[in-house]
Amino acid sequence: MRVLVLLFFLLLLAGCAQKGERVVSPDLSPVPVPEGARCPECGMFVKEYENWACEAILGSREVVFFDDPGDMFIYHSKHRENILKIYCRDYYTQEWVSVEDAYFVVNAAISTPMGFGIAVFADSGDAENFRREYSMGPATEVLTFQEVVERGVKPP
Amino acid sequence: MSLRKHLNILDYAARFMLRRKGKNLATLLVFTLVVFMLASVVMMMGSLKKEAEETLALAPDITVQKIVAGRQGLVPLSYAARIEEIRGVSRVEPRVWGYYYDAVEDATYTILGVESLPFAVVEGSPPGEGEVAVGYAIAEKKRIRPGDRIILRDYRGNYVKFTVAGVFSSSSSLQSADIIAMPRATAREFFGIPPEVANDLAVYVANPAELTNIAYKISLALPDARVLTRAQIRETYDAIFGWRSGIFLASIIGALLAFAILVWDRASGLSAEEKREIGILKALGWSTGDVLEMRTYEGVLLALNSYLLGIILAYLHVYQLGAPLLKPVLLGWSTLYPSFELMPALSVEDLLLIFMVSVVPFLAAVVVPSWRASTVDPDEAMRGI
């Protein structure tokens, strides 16, 4: 019986630890996606779709994670003032790239976890190459972060 | 008080079964055999699948082979340079490896040329130039320890002495029973593979979403290459396992048929004697519920005993003895690899599946006819109408 009670409390503790886990980045550098992190916009687990992940570092140095670049844009439109830095994963290399230096290809044909259809690249040549390769036509442009923000992101 | 009544009924059920020792023993035997066969197959397939999964986890994202006249040839390293140019490829690793037949042990080993050992060394150190590391199971079988020497025959027929630098373990017993690892340059020398070629290329891709596309690009750029993604290898494994489990199931169809006949025999009605006994019980004041309870206990006692016995026997058969009864179907593996132990892999779903196809229909077959019999008038039953 005592073992059971102990086990119960241990489980409770484990559950709390996972729920209350806050990741901070004091020096504004990118941090890896932790297990159990949820996207604040759609509530999906981010780790499962790590190859599309984005992260935003807030004023408190707390890091929030997104499973789709589109969720990041929506969050950005709501909490613009509170965000210090945003990183996304480069489509090809899977390395973190700051959104100011990144290039975006927006097309519904790209299948992303939430269906926003946004791919992120560190290199404009890569982005151009990707656009051509998936033959998205001239209507799909390679955009900068500011351009995507101005045009707005449509929820799927 | 009511608990006592149930205990009395249980006691009666046990005595009832003892009176029909022969019939019940025969049922127990057939039932146990059926559960044993089914569980053996399920356990066997479970551990083989687990084994394959473990092997697959080590496989690269994409494997590139060169095909010459429909046969596998050596891949020039220039291919690696061309693949590396493709966007999204994070790393290309030329692999040097091959099979080695050990006539003394009558076993085939895989010799792996590695830059860094992909396994955990449990004893000694990773192999340096002219040294090897062996899997745990090989070390145990050949009784070698770090510091010992093993002699292997190279491609020219010369006997080459290697110092065993370390022993490594792997969660997959197949791998630890199979692999001898040595530095890549040493493996090249041993097999006589020239420095400008490799056996195949292991390609690693950063983004899994881009994998199929990269595989397609490689096959366009190198028309004489065979490009295998991990998903394709998994499909092949699944096909092989599906086929094998089909053979297994076909081989036990006789036992299943016998079981079906047994169940049908039980379900088709009770013997006149059993009917009379139920009639007497009812005349003595047993209710329909009591009779049903008694018969249910009888079925449960028989079915659970056979089920547990069958599962335990199957477990011993597969994991302790290495499934000697199923080995003939396993010939493909036993000739290719040295003997290996199967990893215990038994899930609750598997146990439940066996339960559902054996115990549940049997219980139904025991209870339904007794319910029909216990609703008749005791007078009619005793007269044997």
HADDOCK unambig.tbl for C-alpha pairs under 7 A between the chains (distance, minus, plus):
assign (segid A and resid 51 and name CA) (segid B and resid 207 and name CA) 5.95 0.50 0.50
assign (segid A and resid 91 and name CA) (segid B and resid 207 and name CA) 6.71 0.50 0.50
assign (segid A and resid 92 and name CA) (segid B and resid 87 and name CA) 6.36 0.50 0.50
assign (segid A and resid 92 and name CA) (segid B and resid 88 and name CA) 4.14 0.50 0.50
assign (segid A and resid 92 and name CA) (segid B and resid 206 and name CA) 6.63 0.50 0.50
assign (segid A and resid 92 and name CA) (segid B and resid 207 and name CA) 6.23 0.50 0.50
assign (segid A and resid 93 and name CA) (segid B and resid 88 and name CA) 5.75 0.50 0.50
assign (segid A and resid 93 and name CA) (segid B and resid 90 and name CA) 6.81 0.50 0.50
assign (segid A and resid 93 and name CA) (segid B and resid 206 and name CA) 5.73 0.50 0.50
assign (segid A and resid 94 and name CA) (segid B and resid 206 and name CA) 5.84 0.50 0.50
assign (segid A and resid 94 and name CA) (segid B and resid 207 and name CA) 6.25 0.50 0.50
